[in-house]
Amino acid sequence: MSLETTIASLVTAANNLTTAVNGKIGSINSTMATALAQFNEWRNLKDVEGDPAALGTIRRNLLQGHIYGTGGTHVPSAKGDFVATDLGSGENVFIHFKIPLNVNVNSEMFWFNIKGYSYGTAKIIEETLVGYCYHPGRRLQSVSTFGNMTPGIYVDDNGNIVMRILVPSIYFTTLRIDTMRVGNGRLFALGDLKTKLSLTETVVFGLEG
């Protein structure tokens, strides 16, 4: 067999192998997408206590993370569902949580419980915040809050419902959030809450985050 024939045979074999592999990629991608969807469904339901469609059902660990510092004495650093933010200070830091509710669109009630420990403040974080995003009146109503970290709820300039807590000293602050399906509200899902750190009482979120 000549060298040219050998090379041609190798090229043909390589092309055939490439075609066979390409034919499998679609199947592999489909299998992986199915597996990922199944994992996400399991992850989203594993912390649910009760029937997801029933009122009073709780989802644990909707959001969780740690804030080491936000500048000043301690380097900006965060983990989990928080983004490291340099505020130039770690004192009197507001943590804002955007709920996927907007007064221009939604009419839903909500319940959230924020738990954690602020080492820098030497306090337990134990906050409960409830309210009603009321679309017909374009307002937030029937609000109630309870806790150690000056919990509050407000509507930002884009109509988003935003919860906040005030941490006197953010150094080594760890927290998580649980949610309950109440009234005419939904059972919020993982990834629904968006966060921002600031030294101001209010911030503005985009419509998507």
Secondary structure, 3 states (H helix, E strand, C coil): CCHHHHHHHHHHHHHHHHHHHHHHHHHHHHHHHHHHHHHHHHHHHCCEECCCCCCCCEEEEEEEEEEEEEECCEEEEEEECCCCCCCCCCEEEEEEEEEEEECCCCCEEEEEEEEEEECCCCEEEEEEEEEEEECCCCEEEEEEEECCCCCEEEECCCCEEEEEEEEEECCCEEEEEEEECCCCCCCCCCCCCEEEEECCCCCCCCCCC
